[in-house]
Amino acid sequence: MDQRLPTHLYVQAHLWRCSAAGIPAYVQRKGERESGMIVLKVTLPFQGARVFSQSRDLDGNLGWLAGLNGALVSESEADAYIERQVKRDPDLWVVEVESRDGSHPFDGKAI
């Protein structure tokens, strides 16, 4: 994400990308419009979910940090983790993406 691009535009652009690719994606919670970070819940149908938090690497580039040790967990576990993150940072956005292979179309590498 370009540092100058507000979060709400970044999220909207990626939702359009998901829509164009036929990937179901939903904003579960809107955070701070200009600079809120994002938590992704990647749901694998009938299997569970993985959670990723937007973060910066040592060079300042945005990427994705796997929550819950990258484990595939139940949706209720993922939701509880997200709830704890939102309590710590009320500016967070929460986006859910349904994926058959566990990937997501949001820019940034795994950190």
Secondary structure by P-SEA (a helix, b strand, c coil): ccccccaaaaaaaaaaaaaaacbbbbccccccccbbbbbbbcccccccbbbbbbbcccccbbbbbbccccccccaaaaaaaaaaaaaacccbbbbbbbbcccccccccccc
